[in-house]
Amino acid sequence: MQAMNKYKFKSISTAVMSVINVIISIFLAKLYGPIGSAIGTAISLVICNIFLINWYYYKKIKIDIKEFWINILLMTIKLLLPIVILIPVLIFKHISELMFLLVIAPLYCILYAINCYILVMNDYEKNLVNKVLKKLKLKRA
């Protein structure tokens, strides 16, 4: 949006939704306390950031929003793979906090990075990673 100089709509819609958020949150806070206020904020964020902005991307900037969200969903599913792999280890084994910190967390990070490289990154992103690895002498030229 910034590159196309079309940021004005987002700024205005965010400002308007902020005012609406305050009004809704005060009303709901009187009825339901802090939970009501959180619900008011959630409502305004969903209306602004999901419905209004996506409509604007689709109608004015001509982004295929359906394809965009399908790609995001597919990427998210692929990124869940390391979690799915490690869940049995976490469920069936009693793991101390120290073991988690020293073994499981680094293992997860490694699995996540490999998973991203293989399943999520496009060629351009892989080339960027490869350049860094070559500079660090972790990959052959």
N, C-alpha and C positions, 0 to 999 in steps of 0.2 A: 504494500500500500504506500509506503514511504517512497519507494523508487518511482512509483507512478504518480506521486503527489496527490494521492487520494486518501489521505489520512484524516481529513476534516470530518467525514461522516462518523468514523470511529470515535474521534474526540468528542463530538457533539452527542452522539448516542450514549457514550460512557458517562458524560456529565449529566445528561437527563436521567439516565438510569440510577445514578448515584443519588440524585434528589428523590426519585421514586423509592429507592432502597431505604432512605432515611424515613420516609413517610410510612411505608409498609412495615418496616422494622419497629418503629415506635408503636404503631397500632398492635402488631402481633406481640410485642414485648409486654404490653399492658395485659393482654389476654393469657399469654403462655410463658412469660418471663424470658430468660436468656435463650431458651430453645426457640421461642417465637421470633426473636431478633435474628437468630441464625437462619431460620426458615425464610424470613424476609430478604435477607442477603442472598440466600440461595436462589430464590425466585427471580430477583433482579439480575443476578449473574447469568442464569439460564436464559432469560428473555434477551438480554443484551448480547452475551458472548456466543450463544448457540444459535438463537433464531435470527436476530437482527443482523449480526455481522456475517453469518453464513449466507443469508439472503442477499446482502450487499455484495459479497464476493461473487455469488452466482449471477446476479442481475447486472451489476455495474462493472465489475472487473473481469467478468466472463471466465471465472474459474469453475471447472467441473467439480462442484462440491461433493457430489455423490461419489465420484471416482476418488477424490481426495480422502474422504472418510473411509472408503473401502480399503484404500492403501494403508491408512493409519491402523485400521482394525487388523489387517493381515500382518503388519509389522508388529503390533502388540502381541498377537498370538505367537509369532515367532520368538519374541523376546521372553515369553513365559517358559520356554523350553528349559533353561537352566534351573528354574524354580521347580519345575515338574521333576527334573532329574534328582534334585537334592531333597525333595519332600520325604521320600522313604527313609533317607538317612536321618532326617530330623525327627520323624515320627517314631521309628522303631529303635532308635538308639538313645540312651541317655547321654547327652552331650553337655559337658561342663561349659561355663562361660568362656574359660580360657581356651578350651579346645575349639569352641566355635570361633573365637577371635583369631586364633593362630592357624586353624586348618580350614574350617568350613567357609568362613568369609573370603579368604584368599582364593579358595577353590571356586567359589561362586563367581568371583570377579574374573577369574581366568575363563571359566565356562561362558560367562556372559560376553566377554570380549571376543572369544572365538566364534560364538553363536552370531554375534553382530556382524563380524567380518564375513562369515560364510553365507548367512541367510538374509541379512538385512541391508548391508551396504551395497551401493551401486559401484560401478567401475571407477568413477571419479573419486568417491570416498575411499575405496581400497587403495587407489594410487596415492592419496594423501597419507594414509597410514603407512604404506610401503616406504614413502620418502622419509618419514620420521624413523621407521625401523632401520633403514639404511644408514641414516645419520648416527643412530645410536649403535650401529654395527651389530644389530640383532638379526639382520637379514642380508643375504648375499646380494651383490649388485647385479 
